[in-house]
Amino acid sequence: MRDIGIDVKPPNGEWDGDQNCPFYGSLRLRGQVLEGTIASVGMQKTITLSRANVRYMDKYERFEKRTSSLSAHLPACIGEVNVGDSVKVMECRPLSKSVAFCVVEVTAGGEA
């Protein structure tokens, strides 16, 4: 298993030969490290992540909640994840039209 450059718990799942795995394959990670909640697991080897943020509206003198979503690659070695689990993702090269992040750790709510 490779050192990916950040302090995360190593995955305990089996490697399926996927070269887009940061731990066993040849995928390099760089850039942003984000945390969010899994909104969907319907795609093959890909999850949809939902991130909530609060911003202040000067005109109405109130806060508003906004959510943004992004797609992330889910390596097989991470294990099973479910909707609502909290995960940590890290930026990588574009793997498809909408996927430029990779899951590196399940922080709460699932197998780590």
C-alpha positions in Angstrom: 0.0 0.0 0.0 1.2 3.5 -0.9 1.4 6.6 1.3 -1.0 9.2 -0.3 0.5 12.2 1.5 -2.2 12.9 4.1 -3.0 11.4 7.5 -5.9 9.1 7.0 -6.7 5.6 8.3 -5.7 2.9 5.8 -8.6 1.1 4.1 -9.2 -2.5 5.2 -11.0 -3.7 2.0 -9.6 -5.8 -0.9 -8.1 -4.2 -4.0 -9.9 -5.2 -7.2 -7.2 -4.2 -9.7 -8.6 -0.7 -10.2 -5.8 1.6 -11.3 -7.8 4.7 -10.1 -7.2 3.8 -6.5 -4.9 6.1 -4.5 -3.8 3.4 -2.1 -3.1 0.5 -4.4 -3.3 1.9 -7.9 -1.5 4.7 -9.6 -3.9 7.6 -9.0 -2.1 10.7 -7.6 -3.9 13.0 -5.2 -3.3 16.8 -5.0 -5.1 20.0 -4.1 -8.2 20.4 -2.0 -9.3 18.1 0.8 -13.1 18.4 1.4 -15.6 16.8 3.7 -19.3 16.1 3.1 -22.2 13.8 3.3 -23.1 11.1 0.8 -26.2 12.0 -1.1 -26.3 9.2 -3.7 -24.5 5.9 -4.3 -26.3 5.0 -7.5 -23.4 5.0 -10.0 -20.7 2.4 -10.5 -17.6 3.3 -8.4 -18.9 6.9 -8.0 -20.8 8.7 -5.2 -22.5 12.1 -5.1 -21.3 14.2 -2.2 -23.5 17.0 -0.7 -21.8 19.9 1.1 -23.8 22.5 3.1 -22.7 26.1 3.7 -24.3 29.1 5.4 -24.0 32.6 4.1 -25.2 36.0 5.4 -27.6 38.0 3.2 -27.1 41.7 3.8 -30.3 42.8 2.3 -32.5 40.6 4.5 -30.1 40.6 7.5 -30.5 36.8 7.8 -28.5 33.7 7.0 -29.4 31.3 4.2 -28.4 27.7 3.8 -27.0 26.5 0.5 -25.9 23.1 -0.7 -23.4 22.2 -3.4 -22.9 18.7 -4.8 -19.9 17.0 -6.4 -19.1 13.6 -7.7 -16.3 11.5 -6.4 -14.6 8.2 -7.3 -15.2 5.4 -4.7 -12.3 2.9 -4.7 -13.3 -0.7 -3.9 -10.8 -0.9 -1.0 -12.8 1.8 1.0 -15.6 -0.7 1.4 -19.4 -0.3 1.6 -20.8 3.2 2.1 -24.4 4.3 2.5 -26.4 7.5 2.0 -25.8 9.8 5.0 -22.3 8.7 5.8 -19.7 11.4 6.2 -16.6 11.1 4.0 -13.4 12.9 3.2 -12.5 13.4 -0.4 -9.3 14.7 -2.1 -8.8 16.3 -5.5 -7.2 14.3 -8.3 -6.9 14.5 -12.1 -10.2 14.4 -14.0 -11.4 10.8 -14.2 -14.5 11.7 -16.2 -16.6 14.7 -17.3 -17.8 15.3 -13.7 -15.5 13.3 -11.4 -12.3 15.1 -10.2 -12.3 13.9 -6.6 -11.6 10.6 -4.9 -12.8 9.3 -1.5 -9.9 8.7 0.9 -11.7 8.1 4.2 -15.1 7.3 5.7 -15.1 9.6 8.7 -18.5 8.7 10.3 -21.4 6.4 9.8 -19.8 3.5 7.9 -16.9 1.1 7.7 -13.6 2.8 7.8 
